Amino acid sequence: MRYTGIFILIMMLGSTVSAQVEEIELDSLAEKLIIMEGDSTFRESIALEEVVVFSPLEFKSYEDKLRYYILRRKTHKVYPYAKLASDRLVELNSRLGELQSKRKRRRYTREVQKFIEQEFSEELKKLTRTEGQILVKLIYRQTGITAFDLVKELRNGWRAFWYNTTASLFDISLKEEYHPDQVHEDYLIEDILQRAFAARHLERQEAKVDYDFSTLTNKWTSLKKSEN
């Protein structure tokens, strides 16, 4: 009971002290500063997230519209795999940089290779041909390296050649790169990604192959108008 009384007394004193604090009139300079709750730092401005304004989607025909939405569904499906491949590559290179012994580096590379195969093989088998080709392009976007060279780096040149030959049977090239400034479908993929990032449907990851989206949009819009 005694401690309860002391606690109440402290609370009352605290409220009395806070009530007696006089307001300090800010001078002309301080009035231009922003004081944020929970932050003792004075600021002249508040940093806001970048906002991208997208133009409305326009299609020449129903077939073009259908093609775009099919491409969007497939891009949303495979992008997480490309992002994860980039994460794994960063982890691999970071770890290899810490290992001095060639034997340890080879052993660690085999362990990563085995882990990746166990983690992705069953899921990747479910991809269609077009989904697989989009994934190859996005792997290049996220890593700056073709899927062929990634396989070559983790294994050997002959295995990379064999993988590419096998993929070509299904009309998939592991050497495919990503060029939204040159290939219209790649631009559509970039458009899909940027809209998904802005809507937080996909988690944005810094790409090794980066493009100014506004410049791309202006270019393809101009080409579209010239064709009409």
Residue pairs with C-beta under 8 A, 6 or more apart in sequence:
30 42
32 44
33 42
33 43
33 44
34 42
34 43
34 44
34 45
34 46
35 42
35 43
36 43
36 46
52 194
52 198
52 213
54 191
54 194
54 195
54 198
55 217
55 221
57 65
57 68
59 65
59 68
68 188
68 192
71 134
71 185
71 188
71 189
71 192
72 192
74 128
74 130
74 131
74 134
75 134
75 138
75 189
75 192
75 193
75 196
76 192
76 196
76 201
76 202
77 127
77 131
78 127
78 131
78 132
78 134
78 135
78 138
79 138
79 193
79 196
79 202
80 202
81 120
81 123
81 124
81 135
81 138
82 135
82 138
82 139
82 141
82 142
83 142
83 203
83 205
84 120
85 116
85 139
85 142
85 143
85 150
86 139
86 142
86 143
86 205
86 208
87 205
88 112
88 116
89 143
89 145
89 150
91 112
92 108
92 109
92 112
95 108
96 105
96 108
96 109
99 105
99 108
109 154
112 154
113 154
113 155
124 132
124 135
127 135
129 170
129 171
129 172
132 167
132 170
132 172
133 171
133 172
133 173
133 176
134 189
135 147
136 146
136 147
136 172
136 173
136 174
136 176
137 176
137 177
137 178
137 186
137 189
138 178
138 189
139 145
139 146
139 147
139 150
140 146
140 147
140 176
140 177
140 178
140 209
141 178
141 207
141 208
141 209
142 205
142 207
142 208
142 209
143 150
143 208
144 208
144 209
145 153
145 208
146 174
146 175
146 176
146 177
147 174
147 175
147 176
148 160
148 163
148 164
148 173
148 174
148 175
149 160
151 159
151 160
151 163
151 174
152 159
152 160
160 174
163 174
164 173
164 174
164 175
167 173
167 174
178 186
178 189
178 209
179 186
180 186
180 187
180 189
180 190
180 211
180 216
181 187
181 211
181 216
181 219
184 220
187 216
187 220
190 211
190 213
190 216
191 213
191 217
193 202
194 213
196 202
197 203
197 204
